[in-house]
Amino acid sequence: MLNRVGDKWSMQVIVVLRDQPRRFNDLRRQVNGISQQMLTRTLKVLERDGLVERTVRTTSPPQVDYALTPFGHSLSEPVRELAIWALANLDTLYDNRLRYDANNEANDDTNQA
């Protein structure tokens, strides 16, 4: 389960599906940067874990919808909160990285001398 929570694409798919079921191409547009192949893999893993359900409608051509299961919905709220925290703290994260890199670059220079 921790692998799923730590997986960038799975979490984004769960957040996108939180409010409504979506079709594949809609999901792909909503999850910025994901390839068709990666979205297919991610959906299969989430379906296998019981977090997402796949529904095929018998239309011509067939339409496939993806939706969170009740189990998936139970994960969506903590994931949403984590995403909100991450966005709220991006500037702090970047500042910390810059400070760390500047300090360690100076240390690397003195160690090499």
N, C-alpha and C positions, 0 to 999 in steps of 0.2 A: 504494500500500500504506500509506503514511503517513496518508492520509486515513482509511483504515479503522481504523488503530490509534488515531487521534485521535478517532474517532467514539464518543461516549458509548454509544449504543444497541448498536452492533455489538460492542463489548467486553463489555457485560453479557450479550448473547445468547451469545457464545462461552464466557464463564465458566459460564453456566447449562447449556450443552450439553456441557461438558467431561466430566461423569461418565456421562451417559446421554442417549439420544435422548428427545425430548419432543414432545408434540402442541402445536398452536398455542395453545390456551387455557391449557395448563399453562405454557408459555413466558410468556405474557402475565401470568399470576399471579406468576411468579418474577422478572420484570423490572419492578421497581417503577416506576410512573409512565408506562410506555409505552402509547401509544394503539394500538388495533387497526390503524389505518392506518399508523402508524410501524413497528410490528412487521412488517407485511406488506412494506413497502418495504425494511426492514433485511434481512429474510430473503431477498428477491429479490436484493439486492446481494451478500450473502454467498454465495448460491448461484452467482451469476454469476462471482464471484471464485474459486469452487472451494473455499471454506472450509466450506460447509454443503451437505449433500445432502438432498433432499426425496424421501420415499418415500410413494407412495399405495398404500394397501391396498384391495383390491377387496372391501370389506364393504359392507353397506347400513345406513346411508349410508357412503360412502368415508371412511376414516380416513387422515390425513396425519401422518407423523412427520418431524421434523427432527433431523439428527445432524451432528456434525462429521465432515468427511472427514479422512484422514490429514494433509493440508495444514493443515486447521483445528486439528487436535490439536497440530501443531508450533507453532502460534501461541498456543495456550491456556496453555502453561506460562509464557512471558514475560508474558502479559497477567495471569495470576494473581499472579505476583510483583509486578507493578506495582500491582495492586489491594491487595495486602497492604501494600506500602510506603505507598500513599496513606492507607489506614486507620490505619496506625501513626503517621503524621505529621500527621493532621488537626489536632490541638491546636496543633502548631507552626505550621502554616499559618494557623490562625485568629489565633494570637498575633501572628504577623508582619503580618498584615493590619491588626489593631487598632493595632499600633505605627506602621505606615506611615501609616494614616489619621489618627492623632492628630498625628503629626509634620507631615504635609502640611496638615492643617486649620489648625494653628498658623501654618505658613508662608503659607497662603492669606490668613489674617486680617491678617498683617503686610504682605503685598503689596497688599492692598486699601486699607489705611489711608493 
